Amino acid sequence: MTDYIARNLKQTLTLWAKSSIDVFGKVTWATPITVKCRFEERSELFIDASGNEVRARARVYIDTDAALGDYILLGTSTVADPTTLTNT
């Protein structure tokens, strides 16, 4: 990451790393962590790992590793399962 980007990580997001998949096919999540980020709301079309066209609603820069399938939320949260979050 460039120094320019690192200096501009002024927002905070919560990151849940995908931990595993249980015997019922449900994803389990690691304990959420908060990280500094730069969150830019924008509409951008890209091709996902399966070859499908997908429209992203934001571009996010963070100072830690994240993997495909991890879950992020702009702001902070201590919820154990991010899929239970509601839009308020």
Residue, then its C-alpha position, 0 to 999 in steps of 0.5 A: m500500500t502506498d504512503y498516500i493511501a495509508r495517510n488517507l485511511k480516515q474511516t473505520l470499518t468492521l471486518w468479519a473473516k469467513s472462518s469455516i462452513d459448518v455441517f449444514g453449509k452455514v458460514t461461521w465468522a471469526t470475531p470481528i475486528t475494526v480497521k482503518c479504511r477509505f470507503e469510496e461510494r461508487s458504482e463499478l462493474f467487474i467480473d467476479a471469480s465465477g465469471n459473472e458481471v457484478r456491480a460494486r457499490a463501493r471501493v474500499y481500501i484497508d490496511t489489512d488482508a481480507a479474503l473473498g467471502d469476508y464481510i465488511l461494514l462501514g463503522t463499528s459493530t460487535v455482532a457475532d454474525p454479520t448476516t444478521l445486521t439490518n439496514t437502519 
